[in-house]
Amino acid sequence: MKPYLYIFSIILFFTGQSSAQVPGFQGKRFFIEVGGSFFPNLFYPTAQNKGNQTFPDGQRSGDFTMKDRYELSFFYVTGRGSIFKAAYNYQVSGLDSYAFTPSLVSGIDRHDLFYQLHMHDINLGFNLYRDKTTNLAPLGFFFDWGIRFVFVDGVLRDQKVDYADNRSDHTPYADQLAPLNINSFVFMFGLTGKWGYRTVIADRVTLTFGIESTFFPQFAGVYLSFFNTNSSNFQTAAILNAQDRYLLSLHIGVGALIY
C-alpha cells in the first residue's frame, strides 16, 4: 500500500509544480483583447466637425475633443518572453482641406472641403517582455515593436466655394456641380512601438495598458506638396492628419484567454 501512496504523492507534487509554472495564464497560449487608444485632440476637427480647427476655413471653435482609436487584437505566446500580435484598428477623423478649379470666368475657384477620414489599419508585431518568467505566457512590463498598414478613405461631407466672380450665394453653375477630381484614398506604412503592462485580473481575463506611438516615413517629405498650389492638398493633409492621430496615445485593453 505504501508504494502506491508514494507514487500518488509524487504525482500530486509534480502536478502542483506544473500548475504553479503558469499561474497567470493557466497554460493558455492564445488570447484576444479589445481596447482603445486615446489622447487630447489639439489640431484637427473631429468627424462631427468639432475641435480647435473646424470647417470652414479652419475656424477655431474652442471645443475640447479627444482622439480615439479602437482595436481588436489576437495574441499567441511564442516564448517565455515574447508574444506575437496581429491587430485591426479603426478610427474616424475630420479634415478641413481645399482645392482649386478653373473658373467659368477668368481666374480660379477655391473649394473649402470637409472630409470624414475613415482609417483602417493592420498592426503586426511582437510584445517583448523585460523579465523572462518561467510561465508559458509572460506577464508584466513589455515593449511592443511592429509595423502598421493604414488605409485612409476620405468621404466628402461638405464644401464651400469661393468663386472668381465673387458670387455671394456660393451657388454653382450646372457644369460646376461636380468640379473636383480628387483621389481621396491614401495608403500609409508605419513603424510602431508601445511600452505597456499586462496582467491577469480574473479567471481568463487580462488587462493591458500602455503608451504607444507610430511614425510614418511619408510624413518626412510631405511638405513638398504644399508648393503645388494648383491641385488638391488632400493627400498632404490626410498624411499630416494620420500622423497626428498616431503620434502619441494612451492605450487600454481587456482580453480573454482562449486556449
C-alpha positions as CSV (number, residue, x, y, z in Angstrom):
1,M,0.0,0.0,0.0
2,K,2.8,2.4,0.9
3,P,4.4,2.3,-2.6
4,Y,1.0,3.4,-4.1
5,L,0.9,6.3,-1.6
6,Y,4.4,7.3,-2.5
7,I,3.6,7.3,-6.2
8,F,0.3,9.2,-5.6
9,S,2.3,11.8,-3.5
10,I,4.9,12.2,-6.3
11,I,2.1,12.7,-8.9
12,L,0.5,15.4,-6.7
13,F,3.8,17.1,-6.3
14,F,4.6,17.4,-10.0
15,T,1.0,18.3,-10.8
16,G,1.3,21.2,-8.3
17,Q,4.7,22.2,-9.8
18,S,3.3,22.2,-13.3
19,S,0.3,24.4,-12.5
20,A,2.5,26.8,-10.5
21,Q,4.6,27.4,-13.6
22,V,1.6,29.1,-15.3
23,P,-0.3,30.9,-12.5
24,G,-1.4,33.8,-14.6
25,F,-2.4,32.3,-18.0
26,Q,-3.3,28.9,-16.7
27,G,-1.4,27.2,-19.5
28,K,-3.2,29.2,-22.2
29,R,-1.2,30.5,-25.2
30,F,-3.8,32.2,-27.4
31,F,-5.9,35.2,-26.3
32,I,-7.8,38.1,-27.7
33,E,-8.2,41.7,-26.5
34,V,-10.4,44.6,-27.3
35,G,-9.2,48.1,-26.4
36,G,-8.9,51.7,-27.3
37,S,-6.3,54.4,-27.6
38,F,-7.0,58.0,-26.6
39,F,-5.3,61.4,-26.5
40,P,-6.3,65.1,-26.4
41,N,-7.1,66.4,-29.9
42,L,-5.2,69.7,-30.5
43,F,-5.1,70.4,-34.2
44,Y,-7.7,68.7,-36.5
45,P,-11.5,68.7,-36.4
46,T,-13.4,65.6,-35.3
47,A,-15.7,63.6,-37.6
48,Q,-18.5,65.8,-36.2
49,N,-16.6,69.0,-37.1
50,K,-15.7,69.9,-33.6
51,G,-12.3,71.0,-32.1
52,N,-9.7,73.7,-32.3
53,Q,-9.8,73.9,-36.1
54,T,-13.1,73.3,-37.8
55,F,-14.7,73.7,-41.2
56,P,-14.9,76.1,-43.0
57,D,-11.6,78.0,-43.3
58,G,-10.0,76.4,-40.2
59,Q,-12.2,78.3,-37.7
60,R,-11.5,77.6,-34.1
61,S,-14.5,76.5,-32.1
62,G,-12.5,76.1,-28.8
63,D,-14.3,72.7,-28.0
64,F,-12.1,70.2,-26.2
65,T,-12.1,66.9,-28.0
66,M,-10.3,63.6,-27.8
67,K,-8.7,61.4,-30.5
68,D,-9.9,57.8,-30.2
69,R,-9.0,54.6,-32.0
70,Y,-10.4,51.1,-31.3
71,E,-8.6,47.8,-31.6
72,L,-9.3,44.1,-31.8
73,S,-6.1,42.1,-31.2
74,F,-5.1,38.5,-31.5
75,F,-2.1,37.2,-29.5
76,Y,-0.1,34.0,-29.5
77,V,2.6,33.2,-26.9
78,T,5.8,32.3,-28.8
79,G,8.1,32.0,-25.8
80,R,8.8,32.9,-22.2
81,G,9.5,36.5,-23.1
82,S,7.6,37.1,-26.4
83,I,4.1,37.2,-27.7
84,F,3.1,37.6,-31.4
85,K,0.4,40.2,-32.1
86,A,-2.0,40.7,-35.0
87,A,-4.5,43.6,-34.6
88,Y,-7.1,45.5,-36.5
89,N,-7.7,49.2,-35.7
90,Y,-10.4,51.6,-36.8
91,Q,-10.9,55.3,-36.2
92,V,-12.7,58.2,-37.9
93,S,-11.5,61.8,-38.0
94,G,-12.4,65.1,-39.7
95,L,-10.3,67.0,-42.2
96,D,-10.6,70.6,-43.4
97,S,-9.0,70.7,-46.9
98,Y,-9.1,72.8,-50.0
99,A,-8.8,72.6,-53.8
100,F,-8.7,74.9,-56.8
101,T,-10.6,74.5,-60.1
102,P,-10.7,76.7,-63.2
103,S,-13.5,79.3,-63.1
104,L,-16.1,79.7,-65.8
105,V,-14.9,83.3,-65.9
106,S,-11.2,84.3,-65.6
107,G,-9.3,83.1,-62.6
108,I,-9.8,80.1,-60.4
109,D,-12.4,79.0,-57.8
110,R,-11.4,77.9,-54.4
111,H,-13.2,75.0,-52.7
112,D,-13.1,74.6,-48.9
113,L,-13.8,70.9,-48.2
114,F,-14.8,68.9,-45.2
115,Y,-14.0,65.2,-45.2
116,Q,-14.5,62.4,-42.8
117,L,-11.4,60.2,-42.8
118,H,-12.1,56.5,-42.1
119,M,-8.8,54.9,-41.1
120,H,-8.4,51.1,-41.1
121,D,-5.1,49.6,-40.1
122,I,-3.5,46.2,-39.7
123,N,-0.8,46.1,-37.0
124,L,1.7,43.2,-36.8
125,G,4.4,42.9,-34.2
126,F,5.7,41.3,-31.0
127,N,5.3,42.0,-27.3
128,L,8.8,41.6,-25.8
129,Y,8.9,41.3,-22.1
130,R,11.6,42.7,-19.9
131,D,11.6,39.8,-17.4
132,K,11.5,36.3,-18.8
133,T,9.5,34.3,-16.3
134,T,9.1,30.5,-16.2
135,N,5.5,30.9,-17.3
136,L,4.3,29.7,-20.7
137,A,2.7,33.2,-21.0
138,P,4.7,36.1,-19.7
139,L,3.2,39.0,-17.6
140,G,4.4,42.4,-16.5
141,F,6.1,45.2,-18.4
142,F,6.8,44.8,-22.2
143,F,7.8,46.6,-25.3
144,D,5.6,46.2,-28.4
145,W,7.5,46.6,-31.7
146,G,5.8,46.3,-35.0
147,I,4.5,47.7,-38.3
148,R,1.3,49.2,-39.5
149,F,-0.5,49.2,-42.8
150,V,-3.0,52.1,-42.7
151,F,-5.8,52.6,-45.3
152,V,-7.3,56.1,-45.2
153,D,-10.5,56.7,-47.1
154,G,-11.8,60.2,-47.3
155,V,-15.6,60.8,-47.6
156,L,-16.6,64.4,-48.7
157,R,-19.3,65.7,-46.3
158,D,-19.5,69.4,-47.0
159,Q,-17.9,72.1,-49.2
160,K,-17.9,75.9,-49.6
161,V,-16.8,77.5,-52.8
162,D,-15.4,81.0,-53.3
163,Y,-15.9,81.8,-57.0
164,A,-13.7,84.1,-59.0
165,D,-16.7,86.3,-59.8
166,N,-17.4,86.7,-56.1
167,R,-20.9,85.4,-56.0
168,S,-22.3,85.8,-52.5
169,D,-24.7,82.9,-52.7
170,H,-22.0,80.3,-53.4
171,T,-24.4,78.6,-55.9
172,P,-22.6,76.7,-58.6
173,Y,-23.5,76.7,-62.3
174,A,-24.8,73.5,-63.8
175,D,-21.4,72.3,-65.0
176,Q,-19.8,73.1,-61.7
177,L,-21.9,70.7,-59.6
178,A,-19.1,68.2,-59.6
179,P,-15.9,70.1,-60.5
180,L,-13.5,68.1,-58.3
181,N,-11.3,65.2,-59.3
182,I,-9.6,64.2,-56.1
183,N,-8.1,60.8,-55.2
184,S,-9.4,60.6,-51.6
185,F,-7.6,57.4,-50.7
186,V,-4.2,57.2,-49.0
187,F,-2.1,54.1,-48.1
188,M,0.4,54.5,-45.3
189,F,3.1,52.3,-43.9
190,G,4.4,53.0,-40.4
191,L,6.7,51.8,-37.7
192,T,5.1,51.5,-34.3
193,G,6.1,50.9,-30.7
194,K,4.4,50.7,-27.3
195,W,5.6,50.5,-23.7
196,G,3.0,48.7,-21.7
197,Y,2.0,46.4,-18.8
198,R,-0.2,43.3,-18.9
199,T,-1.7,41.3,-16.0
200,V,-4.4,38.8,-15.3
201,I,-7.2,40.3,-13.2
202,A,-9.6,37.4,-13.1
203,D,-10.2,33.9,-14.4
204,R,-9.3,34.1,-18.1
205,V,-9.4,37.9,-18.1
206,T,-6.4,40.1,-19.0
207,L,-5.8,43.8,-18.5
208,T,-3.3,45.8,-20.6
209,F,-2.4,49.5,-20.6
210,G,0.4,51.5,-22.1
211,I,1.7,54.4,-24.2
212,E,2.1,53.9,-28.0
213,S,3.4,55.8,-30.9
214,T,3.7,55.3,-34.7
215,F,5.9,57.1,-37.2
216,F,5.1,57.2,-40.9
217,P,8.1,57.7,-43.3
218,Q,5.7,59.5,-45.7
219,F,5.5,62.3,-43.1
220,A,9.1,63.3,-43.6
221,G,8.7,64.7,-47.2
222,V,5.1,65.6,-47.1
223,Y,5.6,69.4,-47.0
224,L,6.9,69.4,-50.6
225,S,3.3,69.1,-51.9
226,F,2.4,72.4,-50.4
227,F,4.2,74.1,-53.2
228,N,1.8,72.6,-55.8
229,T,-1.0,75.2,-55.2
230,N,-2.8,74.3,-58.4
231,S,-4.0,70.9,-57.2
232,S,-5.8,69.5,-54.2
233,N,-3.9,69.2,-51.0
234,F,-6.0,66.3,-49.8
235,Q,-3.1,63.7,-49.9
236,T,-0.8,66.0,-47.9
237,A,-3.5,67.0,-45.4
238,A,-4.5,63.4,-44.9
239,I,-1.0,62.2,-44.2
240,L,-0.5,65.1,-41.7
241,N,-3.8,64.2,-40.0
242,A,-2.9,60.5,-39.8
243,Q,0.5,61.2,-38.3
244,D,-1.1,63.5,-35.7
245,R,-3.6,60.8,-34.6
246,Y,-0.9,58.1,-34.4
247,L,1.9,60.1,-32.9
248,L,1.1,59.5,-29.2
249,S,-1.8,57.9,-27.4
250,L,-2.7,56.1,-24.2
251,H,-3.9,52.5,-24.7
252,I,-6.1,50.3,-22.5
253,G,-7.4,46.8,-23.4
254,V,-9.3,44.0,-21.8
255,G,-8.9,40.4,-23.1
256,A,-9.9,36.8,-22.7
257,L,-7.8,33.7,-22.6
258,I,-9.0,31.2,-25.2
259,Y,-6.7,28.1,-25.2
